Amino acid sequence: MKNQTILVLDFGGQYKELIARSVRRMNVYSVVEPSCISEEKLKEIDPIGIIFTGGPNSVYLENSPRCSKAVFDLGVPILGICYGMQYIAHSFGGVVKEGTVREYGQTKVFIGDCAIFDGLSGEEEMLMSHTDCVAQVPDGFKVVATTSDCPCAAIANEQKHIYGVQFHPEVERSLNGNKVLENFVINVCGATRDYSLDDYIDTQIKLIREKVGDKKVLLGLSGGVDSSVVAALISKAIPDQLLCVYVDHGFMRKDETKQIKEAFAPLPLKLEVVDASEKFLSKIAGVTDPERKRKIIGEEFVKTFAEVANAQKGYDFLAQGTIYPDVIESGANNSANIKSHHNVGGLPKDMPFTGLVEPLRGLFKDEVRIIGKKLGLPDYLVNRQPFPGPGLSIRTIGEITKEKLDVLRDADAIVREEIAASGIKSDQYFAVITDTKSVGVIGDYRNYGYVVVIRAVTTSDFMTAEYTRLPYDLLTKMASRIVNEVKGISRVCYDVTGKPPATIEWE
């Protein structure tokens, strides 16, 4: 049975994924499609409601995003957010102008009587981010919210069930914004909350069995959460028909390869571990530019995986850990081709596969983690922090040597162990080895060793981040352990730079 669906039409907004995820957390299925969605695709999705995203454009620009008249002709409820509201007003004959005052940040919104504001107070704190505003509402619409600087902060045509809000209810800084979305999805659209991840697992198992039959599947296993969950799901669907290839390029964290072997040992699959560490090290010997490192390692990984895949006989399908943000960011409506940005990395077209298996293609990262827990994967895999494809090579500044990698592995293990044990919330934390050496003293002896940097950040979206305010006693403990337990380090520093201007990673 097909799930009820809320369609999110993307008009160029940066928060489109947040909208879709918010809807799914209500146990209602949602998909993101470009604003120029075809009538055929619209009919295929058959949504019970549609949400227009925000966007950076003006509705009066010639090349600004549009949607087909068919969207309005469906007769289902519509909610427009920011640009989405302005587009609704413009489409129905209203007037949109550049505002006299630009609103950015949390703003007090004065709420009127409207179905999407049910249960809210007369004043709410919502995030505004706009230049243009609706200067005149179309016929049949009324103003249902204002701010001190914006006389039209929300509009409604209750008869047609079309609504618009100038603020962004999908972000955390809109304190009761999720209630606005819930009122629209549940109360206005009549969603019955028929979407669950348990159903998703059962559906994907059935689809995998139907697609693969008695044939075999090969998966490039990186050790990340996406590929790990794919491995667990496919092995549940078609036991003993899956081969996982794990390429150890020598840049993994301490004991990570061992942990992967242990995690997948109980599952009904074959795991082939390819130790290519010496080959990778030789390829990047003497290379210091971070972009060149990435390129060399990426190309070598693809080549190594392709060699293994081509040597295997009888594997008709390639499995990938593609998730929904990959699909959204690619702008593709399907993934018939292997995407170069994916974790198996732009594989050559001459590889011996007749089809793809991508069971996580419709899921967001948080949903993937829930699926992983339901499938019984260990927490250290399910909750694995973001880890770059080139691994520790990115966190090794300057030339990469086995010595520096071994030093970094031990220092990084201490950082991760201590921060995890502290119970302090930090969304990503790790150690970096710099290309700088410094004089220190251990005992009565001069110690000329590397400078290691600890990095810990707090973030909700990884697009921006603040450094985590780790307690001094924790920093002292980590520094002491690193210098005393890891040979070759003389000094430990803590990075207190946010993103921007810095990035989360070091390279």
C-alpha positions as CSV (number, residue, x, y, z in Angstrom):
1,M,0.0,0.0,0.0
2,K,1.4,3.4,-1.0
3,N,2.1,5.9,1.8
4,Q,0.4,9.3,1.9
5,T,3.0,11.8,0.6
6,I,3.7,15.5,1.2
7,L,5.5,16.9,-1.8
8,V,8.2,19.5,-1.1
9,L,8.8,21.7,-4.2
10,D,12.3,23.2,-4.2
11,F,12.5,26.8,-5.3
12,G,16.2,27.0,-4.4
13,G,15.9,27.0,-0.6
14,Q,18.7,25.9,1.6
15,Y,16.4,24.3,4.1
16,K,14.5,21.9,1.8
17,E,15.9,18.9,3.5
18,L,14.9,20.2,6.9
19,I,11.3,20.5,5.7
20,A,11.1,17.0,4.4
21,R,12.8,15.6,7.5
22,S,10.4,17.5,9.8
23,V,7.4,16.0,7.9
24,R,8.8,12.5,8.1
25,R,9.3,12.8,11.8
26,M,5.5,13.2,12.0
27,N,5.4,9.7,10.5
28,V,4.3,11.1,7.2
29,Y,6.2,10.4,4.0
30,S,7.7,13.3,2.1
31,V,9.8,13.8,-1.0
32,V,11.7,16.7,-2.5
33,E,11.4,17.6,-6.2
34,P,12.5,20.6,-8.2
35,S,9.9,23.4,-8.7
36,C,9.7,22.6,-12.4
37,I,8.3,19.1,-11.7
38,S,6.5,17.5,-14.7
39,E,2.8,16.8,-14.7
40,E,3.6,13.1,-15.1
41,K,5.8,13.1,-12.0
42,L,3.2,15.1,-10.1
43,K,0.5,12.5,-10.9
44,E,2.9,9.7,-10.0
45,I,3.6,11.1,-6.5
46,D,-0.1,12.0,-6.0
47,P,0.6,14.2,-2.9
48,I,-2.0,14.9,-0.3
49,G,-0.3,18.3,0.2
50,I,2.5,20.5,-1.2
51,I,5.0,22.7,0.5
52,F,6.9,25.4,-1.5
53,T,10.4,26.1,-0.1
54,G,12.1,29.5,0.2
55,G,14.7,30.7,-2.2
56,P,17.2,33.5,-2.9
57,N,15.4,35.0,-6.0
58,S,12.7,37.6,-6.5
59,V,9.5,36.5,-8.1
60,Y,9.8,39.3,-10.7
61,L,13.2,38.1,-12.1
62,E,12.9,36.5,-15.5
63,N,14.8,33.4,-14.5
64,S,13.3,32.9,-11.0
65,P,12.0,29.5,-10.2
66,R,8.4,28.6,-11.3
67,C,6.1,25.7,-11.1
68,S,3.5,24.4,-13.5
69,K,-0.1,25.6,-13.2
70,A,-0.9,21.9,-12.8
71,V,0.4,22.1,-9.2
72,F,-2.3,24.6,-8.3
73,D,-4.9,22.7,-10.3
74,L,-4.4,19.5,-8.2
75,G,-6.7,21.0,-5.6
76,V,-4.6,19.8,-2.6
77,P,-3.5,22.1,0.3
78,I,-0.4,24.2,-0.4
79,L,1.9,25.9,2.1
80,G,4.4,28.5,0.8
81,I,7.5,29.4,2.9
82,C,9.3,32.7,2.3
83,Y,9.8,32.9,-1.5
84,G,7.1,30.2,-1.6
85,M,4.6,32.6,0.0
86,Q,5.7,35.4,-2.3
87,Y,5.3,33.1,-5.4
88,I,1.8,32.1,-4.3
89,A,0.8,35.8,-3.9
90,H,2.3,36.7,-7.2
91,S,0.6,33.7,-9.0
92,F,-2.8,34.7,-7.7
93,G,-2.5,38.4,-8.7
94,G,-1.0,39.9,-5.5
95,V,1.9,42.4,-5.4
96,V,5.4,41.6,-4.2
97,K,7.8,44.4,-3.6
98,E,11.2,44.9,-2.1
99,G,10.7,45.6,1.6
100,T,11.6,48.9,3.2
101,V,13.2,47.0,6.1
102,R,15.0,43.7,5.6
103,E,14.3,41.2,8.3
104,Y,17.0,38.7,9.3
105,G,17.1,36.6,12.4
106,Q,14.6,35.8,15.2
107,T,11.6,38.1,14.9
108,K,8.5,38.5,17.0
109,V,5.5,37.4,14.9
110,F,1.9,38.5,15.8
111,I,-0.3,35.5,15.0
112,G,-3.9,35.7,13.9
113,D,-6.7,33.2,13.6
114,C,-5.8,30.5,11.1
115,A,-5.8,26.7,10.8
116,I,-2.0,26.5,10.5
117,F,-1.6,28.5,13.7
118,D,-3.9,26.4,15.9
119,G,-2.5,26.0,19.4
120,L,0.0,28.9,19.1
121,S,0.1,32.0,21.2
122,G,-0.6,35.5,19.9
123,E,3.1,36.2,19.7
124,E,5.8,33.7,18.5
125,E,9.5,33.9,17.8
126,M,10.2,32.9,14.2
127,L,13.3,33.1,12.0
128,M,13.0,35.7,9.2
129,S,15.3,35.9,6.3
130,H,13.9,38.0,3.4
131,T,14.3,41.2,1.4
132,D,11.1,41.1,-0.7
133,C,7.6,41.0,0.9
134,V,4.0,40.8,-0.1
135,A,2.7,44.3,-0.4
136,Q,-0.8,43.4,-1.5
137,V,-2.6,40.1,-1.0
138,P,-4.5,38.5,-3.8
139,D,-8.3,38.3,-3.9
140,G,-9.6,35.6,-1.7
141,F,-6.6,35.8,0.6
142,K,-6.3,37.5,4.0
143,V,-3.4,38.5,6.2
144,V,-3.1,36.2,9.2
145,A,0.2,37.3,10.8
146,T,2.3,40.4,11.0
147,T,5.6,41.7,12.4
148,S,6.6,45.2,13.5
149,D,8.3,45.7,10.1
150,C,6.4,43.3,7.9
151,P,2.6,44.0,7.6
152,C,2.1,40.7,5.8
153,A,4.0,37.9,7.5
154,A,1.5,35.2,6.6
155,I,-1.5,34.8,4.3
156,A,-4.3,32.4,3.9
157,N,-7.1,31.4,1.5
158,E,-9.0,29.1,3.8
159,Q,-11.5,28.1,1.1
160,K,-8.7,26.8,-1.3
161,H,-6.5,25.6,1.7
162,I,-3.6,27.7,0.4
163,Y,-1.3,29.3,3.0
164,G,1.9,31.2,3.0
165,V,4.3,32.3,5.8
166,Q,7.2,34.7,5.4
167,F,9.2,33.1,8.2
168,H,10.9,29.7,8.2
169,P,9.0,27.3,10.5
170,E,11.4,24.4,9.5
171,V,14.4,25.7,11.4
172,E,15.2,25.3,15.1
173,R,15.3,29.1,15.7
174,S,11.6,29.3,14.9
175,L,10.6,28.1,18.4
176,N,7.2,26.7,17.6
177,G,7.7,26.4,13.8
178,N,7.3,22.7,13.8
179,K,3.8,23.2,15.2
180,V,2.9,25.3,12.1
181,L,4.1,22.4,9.9
182,E,2.3,19.8,11.9
183,N,-1.0,21.8,11.7
184,F,-0.6,22.0,8.0
185,V,0.3,18.4,7.4
186,I,-2.0,16.7,10.0
187,N,-4.9,19.1,10.3
188,V,-5.2,20.7,6.9
189,C,-3.9,17.9,4.7
190,G,-5.4,15.1,6.8
191,A,-2.3,13.0,7.0
192,T,-2.9,9.7,9.0
193,R,0.8,9.2,10.0
194,D,1.0,5.9,8.0
195,Y,4.8,6.1,7.4
196,S,7.2,4.1,9.6
197,L,10.7,2.8,9.2
198,D,9.7,-0.7,10.2
199,D,7.5,-0.7,7.1
200,Y,10.4,0.7,5.1
201,I,12.6,-2.2,6.1
202,D,10.0,-4.8,5.2
203,T,9.3,-3.1,1.8
204,Q,13.0,-2.9,0.9
205,I,13.6,-6.5,1.8
206,K,10.8,-7.5,-0.5
207,L,12.1,-5.2,-3.3
208,I,15.7,-6.5,-3.0
209,R,14.5,-10.1,-3.2
210,E,12.3,-9.3,-6.3
211,K,15.1,-7.5,-8.0
212,V,18.1,-9.7,-7.3
213,G,16.4,-13.1,-7.3
214,D,19.1,-15.8,-7.0
215,K,21.9,-13.6,-8.3
216,K,24.7,-12.1,-6.3
217,V,25.5,-8.5,-5.1
218,L,28.8,-6.8,-4.5
219,L,29.1,-3.8,-2.1
220,G,32.0,-1.4,-1.5
221,L,32.0,-1.3,2.3
222,S,33.7,1.8,3.7
223,G,32.9,1.3,7.3
224,G,30.6,4.4,7.3
225,V,27.1,4.2,8.5
226,D,25.5,4.2,5.1
227,S,27.4,1.3,3.5
228,S,27.2,-0.6,6.8
229,V,23.4,-0.4,7.0
230,V,23.2,-1.4,3.3
231,A,25.3,-4.5,4.1
232,A,23.0,-5.4,7.0
233,L,19.8,-4.9,5.1
234,I,20.9,-6.8,2.0
235,S,22.3,-9.7,4.0
236,K,18.9,-9.9,5.8
237,A,17.0,-9.9,2.5
238,I,19.2,-12.4,0.6
239,P,21.5,-14.3,3.0
240,D,24.8,-15.5,1.5
241,Q,24.4,-13.7,-1.8
242,L,26.4,-10.6,-0.8
243,L,30.1,-9.9,-1.0
244,C,31.4,-6.9,0.8
245,V,34.8,-5.5,-0.3
246,Y,36.6,-3.3,2.2
247,V,39.6,-1.5,0.9
248,D,42.0,-0.6,3.7
249,H,44.0,2.3,2.3
250,G,46.0,2.7,5.5
251,F,44.3,5.9,6.6
252,M,41.7,4.4,8.9
253,R,41.5,5.2,12.6
254,K,43.0,2.9,15.2
255,D,41.5,-0.6,15.2
256,E,38.8,0.4,12.7
257,T,39.5,-2.4,10.3
258,K,39.4,-4.9,13.2
259,Q,36.1,-3.5,14.4
260,I,34.5,-3.8,10.9
261,K,35.6,-7.4,10.7
262,E,34.1,-8.1,14.1
263,A,30.8,-6.2,13.3
264,F,30.1,-8.2,10.2
265,A,31.3,-11.6,11.2
266,P,27.9,-12.7,12.5
267,L,26.1,-11.6,9.3
268,P,25.4,-14.0,6.4
269,L,27.8,-12.4,3.9
270,K,31.3,-12.6,2.6
271,L,33.7,-9.9,3.6
272,E,36.9,-9.4,1.6
273,V,39.5,-7.1,3.2
274,V,42.0,-5.7,0.8
275,D,45.1,-4.3,2.4
276,A,46.3,-1.7,0.0
277,S,48.0,0.5,2.6
278,E,51.6,0.3,1.1
279,K,50.3,1.0,-2.4
280,F,48.4,4.1,-1.2
281,L,51.4,5.4,0.8
282,S,53.7,5.1,-2.1
283,K,51.3,7.0,-4.4
284,I,51.2,10.0,-2.1
285,A,54.8,10.0,-1.0
286,G,56.1,13.6,-1.0
287,V,52.7,15.1,-1.7
288,T,51.7,18.0,0.6
289,D,48.9,19.8,-1.2
290,P,45.6,18.6,0.3
291,E,43.6,18.7,-2.9
292,R,46.2,16.6,-4.6
293,K,46.1,14.1,-1.7
294,R,42.3,13.8,-2.2
295,K,42.5,13.3,-5.9
296,I,45.3,10.7,-5.8
297,I,43.6,8.7,-3.0
298,G,40.2,8.9,-4.7
299,E,41.5,7.7,-8.0
300,E,43.6,4.9,-6.4
301,F,40.6,3.8,-4.4
302,V,38.4,3.6,-7.5
303,K,41.1,1.7,-9.3
304,T,41.6,-0.8,-6.5
305,F,37.9,-1.4,-6.0
306,A,37.4,-1.8,-9.8
307,E,40.2,-4.4,-9.9
308,V,38.6,-6.4,-7.2
309,A,35.2,-6.2,-8.7
310,N,36.4,-7.2,-12.2
311,A,38.2,-10.2,-10.7
312,Q,34.9,-11.4,-9.1
313,K,32.8,-13.7,-11.2
314,G,29.0,-14.1,-11.0
315,Y,28.2,-10.8,-9.3
316,D,25.5,-9.1,-11.4
317,F,24.5,-6.2,-9.0
318,L,26.5,-3.4,-7.4
319,A,25.1,-2.1,-4.1
320,Q,25.7,1.5,-3.0
321,G,25.0,3.4,0.2
322,T,23.3,6.2,-1.7
323,I,21.0,8.2,0.6
324,Y,18.3,10.8,-0.1
325,P,20.5,13.9,0.3
326,D,22.8,12.5,-2.4
327,V,19.8,12.4,-4.7
328,I,18.6,15.9,-3.8
329,E,22.1,17.4,-4.2
330,S,22.7,15.7,-7.6
331,G,19.5,17.2,-9.0
332,A,18.7,13.8,-10.5
333,N,15.3,12.1,-10.6
334,N,16.8,8.7,-10.6
335,S,20.3,7.2,-10.2
336,A,20.8,4.9,-13.2
337,N,24.4,6.1,-13.3
338,I,26.9,5.7,-10.5
339,K,27.6,9.1,-9.0
340,S,31.2,10.3,-8.7
341,H,30.6,11.9,-5.3
342,H,29.3,8.7,-3.8
343,N,31.4,6.7,-1.3
344,V,32.4,4.1,-3.9
345,G,33.5,7.0,-6.0
346,G,32.6,7.4,-9.7
347,L,33.3,3.8,-10.8
348,P,34.3,3.1,-14.4
349,K,31.4,2.3,-16.8
350,D,33.0,-0.9,-17.9
351,M,32.5,-2.6,-14.6
352,P,30.7,-6.0,-14.9
353,F,27.3,-5.1,-13.4
354,T,23.8,-5.2,-14.9
355,G,22.0,-3.2,-12.1
356,L,22.2,-1.2,-8.9
357,V,20.8,-2.0,-5.5
358,E,20.3,1.2,-3.4
359,P,17.9,0.4,-0.5
360,L,18.7,3.6,1.4
361,R,18.1,5.9,-1.5
362,G,14.9,7.3,0.0
363,L,16.2,8.0,3.5
364,F,17.9,10.8,5.4
365,K,21.0,10.2,7.5
366,D,19.0,10.2,10.8
367,E,16.6,7.6,9.4
368,V,19.6,5.5,8.2
369,R,20.9,5.4,11.8
370,I,17.5,4.3,13.1
371,I,17.4,1.5,10.5
372,G,20.9,0.4,11.5
373,K,19.8,0.1,15.2
374,K,16.7,-1.8,14.2
375,L,19.0,-4.2,12.2
376,G,21.2,-4.8,15.2
377,L,24.4,-3.0,14.1
378,P,26.7,-1.9,17.0
379,D,26.5,1.7,18.2
380,Y,30.1,2.5,17.1
381,L,29.0,1.9,13.5
382,V,25.5,3.4,13.7
383,N,26.6,6.5,15.4
384,R,29.9,6.8,13.6
385,Q,31.0,10.5,13.2
386,P,31.5,11.9,9.8
387,F,34.8,10.6,8.5
388,P,36.3,11.8,5.2
389,G,36.8,9.3,2.4
390,P,40.6,9.9,2.3
391,G,40.6,9.2,6.1
392,L,43.4,10.4,8.3
393,S,45.4,11.6,5.3
394,I,43.2,14.7,5.5
395,R,44.1,15.2,9.2
396,T,47.8,14.7,8.5
397,I,49.2,18.1,7.5
398,G,52.0,18.2,5.0
399,E,53.7,15.0,3.8
400,I,52.2,11.8,4.9
401,T,54.4,9.1,6.4
402,K,53.6,5.9,8.2
403,E,55.3,7.4,11.3
404,K,53.0,10.4,11.3
405,L,49.9,8.2,10.7
406,D,50.7,5.9,13.5
407,V,51.3,8.8,15.9
408,L,48.0,10.4,14.8
409,R,46.1,7.1,15.2
410,D,47.2,6.8,18.9
411,A,46.5,10.5,19.7
412,D,43.1,10.4,18.0
413,A,42.1,7.3,19.9
414,I,42.8,9.1,23.2
415,V,40.8,12.1,22.1
416,R,37.8,10.0,21.1
417,E,38.0,7.8,24.1
418,E,38.1,10.7,26.6
419,I,35.5,12.9,25.1
420,A,33.1,10.0,24.7
421,A,33.6,9.0,28.3
422,S,33.1,12.5,29.5
423,G,29.4,12.5,28.4
424,I,29.9,16.0,26.9
425,K,27.8,16.6,23.8
426,S,30.0,17.3,20.8
427,D,28.9,16.4,17.3
428,Q,32.4,15.7,15.9
429,Y,35.8,15.4,17.6
430,F,39.2,14.2,16.5
431,A,43.0,14.9,16.5
432,V,45.1,16.4,13.8
433,I,48.9,16.1,13.4
434,T,50.5,19.2,12.1
435,D,53.6,19.5,10.0
436,T,55.3,21.4,12.8
437,K,57.7,20.1,15.4
438,S,58.3,21.8,18.8
439,V,60.8,21.4,21.6
440,G,59.4,20.0,24.8
441,V,60.7,18.3,28.0
442,I,59.8,14.8,29.1
443,G,61.5,13.9,32.4
444,D,64.9,15.5,32.2
445,Y,65.3,15.0,28.4
446,R,64.7,17.3,25.5
447,N,61.8,16.1,23.4
448,Y,61.5,17.4,19.8
449,G,58.2,16.1,18.6
450,Y,55.1,16.9,16.6
451,V,52.4,19.4,17.5
452,V,48.9,17.8,17.7
453,V,45.7,19.7,17.6
454,I,42.4,18.6,19.2
455,R,39.3,19.6,17.2
456,A,35.7,19.4,18.7
457,V,32.7,21.1,17.2
458,T,29.0,21.4,18.0
459,T,26.6,21.7,15.0
460,S,23.1,20.8,13.9
461,D,23.7,20.8,10.1
462,F,27.5,20.7,9.6
463,M,27.1,23.7,7.4
464,T,28.1,25.9,10.3
465,A,29.7,25.0,13.6
466,E,30.9,26.3,16.9
467,Y,33.9,24.9,18.7
468,T,32.8,22.8,21.7
469,R,33.5,24.4,25.0
470,L,35.4,21.5,26.5
471,P,36.2,21.8,30.3
472,Y,39.8,22.7,31.2
473,D,40.2,19.5,33.2
474,L,39.2,17.4,30.2
475,L,41.6,19.2,27.9
476,T,44.4,18.9,30.5
477,K,43.7,15.1,30.8
478,M,43.8,14.6,27.1
479,A,47.0,16.6,26.6
480,S,48.7,14.8,29.4
481,R,47.8,11.4,28.1
482,I,48.7,12.2,24.5
483,V,52.2,13.6,25.4
484,N,53.0,10.8,27.9
485,E,51.5,7.8,26.0
486,V,52.2,8.7,22.4
487,K,55.9,8.8,21.4
488,G,56.8,11.6,19.1
489,I,54.5,14.4,20.4
490,S,55.7,17.4,22.3
491,R,52.8,19.7,22.4
492,V,48.9,19.6,22.3
493,C,46.7,22.6,21.2
494,Y,43.0,23.1,21.0
495,D,41.3,24.6,18.0
496,V,38.8,27.3,19.0
497,T,37.8,28.5,15.5
498,G,34.2,28.2,14.3
499,K,32.9,27.4,10.8
500,P,33.1,29.9,9.2
501,P,35.8,31.1,8.9
502,A,37.4,27.7,9.4
503,T,36.1,24.4,8.2
504,I,35.3,21.5,10.5
505,E,38.1,19.3,9.0
506,W,41.8,20.2,8.9
507,E,43.7,19.8,5.7
